[in-house]
Amino acid sequence: MNKILEKLNSWKDSFIENIPNIIIALVVLVASYFASRIINSLISKAIGNKIKQESVKNLVSRITSACIFLFGLYIAMTVLHFNDTLKAIVSAAGVSGIVVGLALQGTLSNTVSGVVLSFRKNLNIGNWVETNGFAGEVIDINLNYFVIKEADNNIVVIPNKTILESPFKNYSLTTKMRISLECGVEYGADLEKVEKLTSNTIQKHFDQEKIGKYVEFYYTEFADSSINFLCRFWIDSENALEKLKAKSKAIIELKKAFDKESINIPFPIRTLEFADNHKLHIKEINNQYVSSN
């Protein structure tokens, strides 16, 4: 009992001697706590314009505030002369960090990749991108994955590490897209007339002067039953869906213009010939199938 009382008395004396240090340590802890809260708010506002992902903004601000609080805790423990305890905690944290890091290597890699992607100026939420065989609108860049909404409304979730290590095409970085349209006309057509008609039709429905471009027209080959050409023009768009819509509209308008001027677009024709012996014969002439009775 005497030994217990002696020990308690020594603890009391030590506590009384360290009251000033305890008060200083408490003040440091409280100050670091409120400082971390203030810094958290300031960091969130500072990076709000650069990072649109809430999860990433929260991660960066929380890491910063946690570092400030840990720094205050370190000072408080130093004031209380807990150097040996602090060394033991740091050593244990180092060993535990290695074990946890090896166990969560893939997850941490995706998290770091998510932070890096969030700071990329050439990739933002709302962009239309194509990567890893998928194309669609970016709807989220999370800490672990990258989310794309395809044109058919399917949601594609891709790990951030895969996005960071793979090339991607961002259609939203430029406001102009070039459309390539291939077609063919019959051999008897007036080629100069076809070129002029095609260019005028495209220019009428897709104003190239406004974009600062012009319609390109090239004949490409003598095919079996047609002379093929390539027409290229530009549209104002940041979305791949607009490219499909523009190409569809161009095909419709060109077909109307060709029909109005009696310009034929060749297509295979097959007719059947039945002889007296009821055998079927098929004749092919210039890639057009013709038969007679």
One Martini backbone bead per residue (centre of mass of N, CA, C, O) as a GRO file, in nm:
protein
  293
    1MET     BB    1   0.057   0.064  -0.020
    2ASN     BB    2   0.300   0.255   0.001
    3LYS     BB    3   0.382   0.229  -0.299
    4ILE     BB    4   0.122   0.338  -0.414
    5LEU     BB    5   0.131   0.614  -0.273
    6GLU     BB    6   0.403   0.700  -0.393
    7LYS     BB    7   0.313   0.690  -0.685
    8LEU     BB    8   0.080   0.893  -0.665
    9ASN     BB    9   0.253   1.129  -0.563
   10SER     BB   10   0.437   1.144  -0.810
   11TRP     BB   11   0.208   1.203  -1.013
   12LYS     BB   12   0.113   1.461  -0.876
   13ASP     BB   13   0.375   1.619  -0.898
   14SER     BB   14   0.398   1.592  -1.205
   15PHE     BB   15   0.131   1.732  -1.271
   16ILE     BB   16   0.191   2.003  -1.135
   17GLU     BB   17   0.450   2.065  -1.302
   18ASN     BB   18   0.273   2.022  -1.593
   19ILE     BB   19   0.043   2.229  -1.616
   20PRO     BB   20   0.158   2.436  -1.818
   21ASN     BB   21   0.202   2.225  -2.046
   22ILE     BB   22  -0.091   2.133  -2.065
   23ILE     BB   23  -0.210   2.404  -2.140
   24ILE     BB   24  -0.042   2.445  -2.396
   25ALA     BB   25  -0.135   2.184  -2.538
   26LEU     BB   26  -0.437   2.256  -2.544
   27VAL     BB   27  -0.408   2.515  -2.702
   28VAL     BB   28  -0.277   2.388  -2.949
   29LEU     BB   29  -0.508   2.191  -3.018
   30VAL     BB   30  -0.734   2.398  -3.050
   31ALA     BB   31  -0.593   2.574  -3.262
   32SER     BB   32  -0.550   2.346  -3.473
   33TYR     BB   33  -0.846   2.277  -3.511
   34PHE     BB   34  -0.946   2.557  -3.610
   35ALA     BB   35  -0.736   2.584  -3.835
   36SER     BB   36  -0.829   2.335  -3.997
   37ARG     BB   37  -1.114   2.441  -4.055
   38ILE     BB   38  -1.032   2.697  -4.204
   39ILE     BB   39  -0.852   2.565  -4.419
   40ASN     BB   40  -1.069   2.388  -4.538
   41SER     BB   41  -1.247   2.620  -4.645
   42LEU     BB   42  -1.028   2.768  -4.814
   43ILE     BB   43  -0.955   2.532  -5.002
   44SER     BB   44  -1.235   2.487  -5.124
   45LYS     BB   45  -1.249   2.773  -5.254
   46ALA     BB   46  -0.978   2.773  -5.417
   47ILE     BB   47  -1.053   2.485  -5.581
   48GLY     BB   48  -1.343   2.521  -5.704
   49ASN     BB   49  -1.256   2.619  -6.007
   50LYS     BB   50  -1.063   2.358  -6.072
   51ILE     BB   51  -1.263   2.160  -5.914
   52LYS     BB   52  -1.567   1.967  -5.968
   53GLN     BB   53  -1.507   1.745  -5.766
   54GLU     BB   54  -1.614   1.681  -5.455
   55SER     BB   55  -1.435   1.445  -5.362
   56VAL     BB   56  -1.163   1.587  -5.425
   57LYS     BB   57  -1.199   1.841  -5.261
   58ASN     BB   58  -1.233   1.695  -4.989
   59LEU     BB   59  -0.963   1.551  -4.989
   60VAL     BB   60  -0.771   1.793  -5.000
   61SER     BB   61  -0.884   1.949  -4.751
   62ARG     BB   62  -0.851   1.716  -4.542
   63ILE     BB   63  -0.549   1.671  -4.568
   64THR     BB   64  -0.467   1.956  -4.484
   65SER     BB   65  -0.610   1.963  -4.206
   66ALA     BB   66  -0.470   1.708  -4.092
   67CYS     BB   67  -0.180   1.818  -4.099
   68ILE     BB   68  -0.228   2.050  -3.902
   69PHE     BB   69  -0.323   1.881  -3.660
   70LEU     BB   70  -0.071   1.698  -3.642
   71PHE     BB   71   0.123   1.927  -3.586
   72GLY     BB   72  -0.011   2.011  -3.318
   73LEU     BB   73   0.025   1.734  -3.180
   74TYR     BB   74   0.333   1.734  -3.189
   75ILE     BB   75   0.374   1.984  -3.014
   76ALA     BB   76   0.220   1.885  -2.765
   77MET     BB   77   0.404   1.633  -2.712
   78THR     BB   78   0.663   1.796  -2.681
   79VAL     BB   79   0.574   1.964  -2.434
   80LEU     BB   80   0.516   1.679  -2.267
   81HIS     BB   81   0.758   1.479  -2.323
   82PHE     BB   82   0.668   1.251  -2.569
   83ASN     BB   83   0.909   1.127  -2.737
   84ASP     BB   84   0.896   0.820  -2.709
   85THR     BB   85   0.602   0.790  -2.793
   86LEU     BB   86   0.632   0.925  -3.071
   87LYS     BB   87   0.835   0.723  -3.188
   88ALA     BB   88   0.652   0.475  -3.164
   89ILE     BB   89   0.422   0.582  -3.344
   90VAL     BB   90   0.590   0.630  -3.599
   91SER     BB   91   0.690   0.341  -3.633
   92ALA     BB   92   0.412   0.204  -3.647
   93ALA     BB   93   0.307   0.373  -3.888
   94GLY     BB   94   0.518   0.282  -4.092
   95VAL     BB   95   0.454  -0.021  -4.092
   96SER     BB   96   0.148   0.006  -4.147
   97GLY     BB   97   0.175   0.163  -4.415
   98ILE     BB   98   0.310  -0.062  -4.576
   99VAL     BB   99   0.090  -0.275  -4.547
  100VAL     BB  100  -0.148  -0.107  -4.656
  101GLY     BB  101  -0.018  -0.029  -4.929
  102LEU     BB  102   0.003  -0.322  -5.038
  103ALA     BB  103  -0.304  -0.395  -5.007
  104LEU     BB  104  -0.388  -0.092  -5.157
  105GLN     BB  105  -0.256  -0.040  -5.438
  106GLY     BB  106  -0.494  -0.014  -5.642
  107THR     BB  107  -0.665   0.198  -5.490
  108LEU     BB  108  -0.442   0.417  -5.465
  109SER     BB  109  -0.394   0.447  -5.766
  110ASN     BB  110  -0.683   0.548  -5.833
  111THR     BB  111  -0.681   0.792  -5.644
  112VAL     BB  112  -0.440   0.941  -5.767
  113SER     BB  113  -0.558   0.949  -6.053
  114GLY     BB  114  -0.809   1.117  -5.977
  115VAL     BB  115  -0.652   1.370  -5.893
  116VAL     BB  116  -0.504   1.414  -6.161
  117LEU     BB  117  -0.759   1.433  -6.345
  118SER     BB  118  -0.889   1.684  -6.200
  119PHE     BB  119  -0.634   1.878  -6.307
  120ARG     BB  120  -0.713   1.853  -6.592
  121LYS     BB  121  -0.779   2.068  -6.863
  122ASN     BB  122  -0.853   1.828  -7.094
  123LEU     BB  123  -1.060   1.724  -6.849
  124ASN     BB  124  -1.418   1.721  -6.809
  125ILE     BB  125  -1.718   1.765  -6.713
  126GLY     BB  126  -1.912   1.714  -7.022
  127ASN     BB  127  -1.735   1.571  -7.195
  128TRP     BB  128  -1.651   1.424  -7.511
  129VAL     BB  129  -1.528   1.090  -7.514
  130GLU     BB  130  -1.254   0.859  -7.618
  131THR     BB  131  -1.197   0.536  -7.451
  132ASN     BB  132  -1.134   0.209  -7.435
  133GLY     BB  133  -1.385   0.174  -7.653
  134PHE     BB  134  -1.529   0.439  -7.548
  135ALA     BB  135  -1.822   0.666  -7.584
  136GLY     BB  136  -1.885   0.987  -7.414
  137GLU     BB  137  -2.007   1.140  -7.132
  138VAL     BB  138  -1.882   1.308  -6.867
  139ILE     BB  139  -2.019   1.261  -6.522
  140ASP     BB  140  -1.755   1.141  -6.362
  141ILE     BB  141  -1.478   1.199  -6.115
  142ASN     BB  142  -1.354   0.992  -5.906
  143LEU     BB  143  -1.138   0.836  -5.686
  144ASN     BB  144  -1.176   0.539  -5.857
  145TYR     BB  145  -1.357   0.653  -6.105
  146PHE     BB  146  -1.487   0.659  -6.447
  147VAL     BB  147  -1.770   0.825  -6.602
  148ILE     BB  148  -1.974   0.714  -6.880
  149LYS     BB  149  -2.215   0.838  -7.123
  150GLU     BB  150  -2.365   0.704  -7.368
  151ALA     BB  151  -2.571   0.734  -7.641
  152ASP     BB  152  -2.748   0.472  -7.523
  153ASN     BB  153  -2.741   0.527  -7.194
  154ASN     BB  154  -2.490   0.400  -7.100
  155ILE     BB  155  -2.288   0.301  -6.825
  156VAL     BB  156  -1.936   0.368  -6.776
  157VAL     BB  157  -1.687   0.207  -6.572
  158ILE     BB  158  -1.357   0.339  -6.508
  159PRO     BB  159  -1.057   0.322  -6.408
  160ASN     BB  160  -0.833   0.568  -6.351
  161LYS     BB  161  -0.574   0.423  -6.439
  162THR     BB  162  -0.667   0.360  -6.729
  163ILE     BB  163  -0.700   0.654  -6.822
  164LEU     BB  164  -0.406   0.757  -6.757
  165GLU     BB  165  -0.266   0.516  -6.950
  166SER     BB  166  -0.460   0.618  -7.178
  167PRO     BB  167  -0.574   0.720  -7.460
  168PHE     BB  168  -0.767   1.016  -7.562
  169LYS     BB  169  -1.070   1.161  -7.699
  170ASN     BB  170  -1.160   1.514  -7.722
  171TYR     BB  171  -1.436   1.680  -7.860
  172SER     BB  172  -1.450   1.952  -7.660
  173LEU     BB  173  -1.184   2.122  -7.732
  174THR     BB  174  -1.345   2.175  -7.991
  175THR     BB  175  -1.582   2.358  -8.219
  176LYS     BB  176  -1.488   2.156  -8.451
  177MET     BB  177  -1.611   1.944  -8.726
  178ARG     BB  178  -1.545   1.681  -8.953
  179ILE     BB  179  -1.708   1.573  -9.247
  180SER     BB  180  -1.740   1.254  -9.413
  181LEU     BB  181  -1.854   1.193  -9.758
  182GLU     BB  182  -1.962   0.913  -9.945
  183CYS     BB  183  -2.002   0.867 -10.307
  184GLY     BB  184  -2.199   0.802 -10.619
  185VAL     BB  185  -2.201   0.814 -10.979
  186GLU     BB  186  -2.275   0.796 -11.282
  187TYR     BB  187  -2.110   0.787 -11.587
  188GLY     BB  188  -2.324   0.997 -11.731
  189ALA     BB  189  -2.243   1.222 -11.560
  190ASP     BB  190  -2.183   1.550 -11.470
  191LEU     BB  191  -1.913   1.619 -11.284
  192GLU     BB  192  -1.923   1.928 -11.251
  193LYS     BB  193  -2.216   1.937 -11.157
  194VAL     BB  194  -2.185   1.757 -10.911
  195GLU     BB  195  -1.980   1.931 -10.761
  196LYS     BB  196  -2.149   2.191 -10.746
  197LEU     BB  197  -2.404   2.073 -10.614
  198THR     BB  198  -2.272   1.964 -10.359
  199SER     BB  199  -2.142   2.227 -10.254
  200ASN     BB  200  -2.406   2.397 -10.243
  201THR     BB  201  -2.568   2.216 -10.052
  202ILE     BB  202  -2.375   2.225  -9.813
  203GLN     BB  203  -2.358   2.536  -9.787
  204LYS     BB  204  -2.664   2.583  -9.733
  205HIS     BB  205  -2.672   2.387  -9.456
  206PHE     BB  206  -2.343   2.455  -9.408
  207ASP     BB  207  -2.188   2.722  -9.300
  208GLN     BB  208  -1.852   2.783  -9.379
  209GLU     BB  209  -1.793   3.087  -9.342
  210LYS     BB  210  -1.863   3.103  -9.039
  211ILE     BB  211  -1.624   2.895  -8.963
  212GLY     BB  212  -1.373   2.923  -9.180
  213LYS     BB  213  -1.446   2.732  -9.419
  214TYR     BB  214  -1.462   2.459  -9.664
  215VAL     BB  215  -1.554   2.274  -9.928
  216GLU     BB  216  -1.470   1.939 -10.005
  217PHE     BB  217  -1.381   1.792 -10.333
  218TYR     BB  218  -1.342   1.439 -10.443
  219TYR     BB  219  -1.235   1.222 -10.668
  220THR     BB  220  -1.144   0.866 -10.620
  221GLU     BB  221  -1.303   0.658 -10.835
  222PHE     BB  222  -1.339   0.378 -11.054
  223ALA     BB  223  -1.596   0.193 -11.047
  224ASP     BB  224  -1.800  -0.046 -11.164
  225SER     BB  225  -2.083   0.171 -11.151
  226SER     BB  226  -1.901   0.424 -11.050
  227ILE     BB  227  -1.823   0.755 -10.941
  228ASN     BB  228  -1.636   0.843 -10.678
  229PHE     BB  229  -1.672   1.051 -10.380
  230LEU     BB  230  -1.542   1.320 -10.165
  231CYS     BB  231  -1.693   1.492  -9.883
  232ARG     BB  232  -1.593   1.789  -9.696
  233PHE     BB  233  -1.695   1.925  -9.375
  234TRP     BB  234  -1.813   2.168  -9.133
  235ILE     BB  235  -1.889   2.196  -8.776
  236ASP     BB  236  -2.054   2.309  -8.489
  237SER     BB  237  -1.903   2.108  -8.230
  238GLU     BB  238  -1.882   1.890  -7.906
  239ASN     BB  239  -2.048   1.642  -8.035
  240ALA     BB  240  -2.083   1.329  -8.176
  241LEU     BB  241  -2.389   1.343  -8.241
  242GLU     BB  242  -2.372   1.585  -8.439
  243LYS     BB  243  -2.220   1.431  -8.655
  244LEU     BB  244  -2.448   1.232  -8.728
  245LYS     BB  245  -2.665   1.442  -8.793
  246ALA     BB  246  -2.510   1.587  -9.022
  247LYS     BB  247  -2.475   1.341  -9.208
  248SER     BB  248  -2.774   1.277  -9.242
  249LYS     BB  249  -2.856   1.551  -9.363
  250ALA     BB  250  -2.666   1.543  -9.608
  251ILE     BB  251  -2.789   1.292  -9.742
  252ILE     BB  252  -3.074   1.401  -9.782
  253GLU     BB  253  -3.003   1.660  -9.949
  254LEU     BB  254  -2.848   1.516 -10.178
  255LYS     BB  255  -3.077   1.336 -10.275
  256LYS     BB  256  -3.267   1.565 -10.353
  257ALA     BB  257  -3.076   1.707 -10.555
  258PHE     BB  258  -3.035   1.463 -10.748
  259ASP     BB  259  -3.332   1.415 -10.817
  260LYS     BB  260  -3.390   1.698 -10.939
  261GLU     BB  261  -3.133   1.647 -11.161
  262SER     BB  262  -3.115   1.344 -11.251
  263ILE     BB  263  -2.912   1.197 -11.051
  264ASN     BB  264  -2.754   0.897 -11.026
  265ILE     BB  265  -2.730   0.629 -10.787
  266PRO     BB  266  -2.586   0.350 -10.796
  267PHE     BB  267  -2.729   0.013 -10.804
  268PRO     BB  268  -2.803  -0.296 -10.760
  269ILE     BB  269  -2.948  -0.514 -11.016
  270ARG     BB  270  -3.196  -0.783 -11.004
  271THR     BB  271  -3.292  -1.029 -11.234
  272LEU     BB  272  -3.508  -1.281 -11.367
  273GLU     BB  273  -3.466  -1.589 -11.564
  274PHE     BB  274  -3.703  -1.793 -11.744
  275ALA     BB  275  -3.699  -2.071 -11.894
  276ASP     BB  276  -3.855  -2.338 -12.039
  277ASN     BB  277  -3.694  -2.533 -11.826
  278HIS     BB  278  -3.706  -2.369 -11.546
  279LYS     BB  279  -3.439  -2.219 -11.541
  280LEU     BB  280  -3.206  -2.024 -11.369
  281HIS     BB  281  -3.089  -1.699 -11.479
  282ILE     BB  282  -2.785  -1.493 -11.436
  283LYS     BB  283  -2.690  -1.164 -11.522
  284GLU     BB  284  -2.380  -0.971 -11.553
  285ILE     BB  285  -2.354  -0.603 -11.582
  286ASN     BB  286  -2.160  -0.389 -11.446
  287ASN     BB  287  -2.275  -0.480 -11.156
  288GLN     BB  288  -2.548  -0.541 -11.310
  289TYR     BB  289  -2.844  -0.713 -11.291
  290VAL     BB  290  -2.958  -0.890 -11.586
  291SER     BB  291  -3.271  -0.990 -11.743
  292SER     BB  292  -3.462  -1.214 -11.957
  293ASN     BB  293  -3.733  -1.379 -12.132
   0.00000   0.00000   0.00000
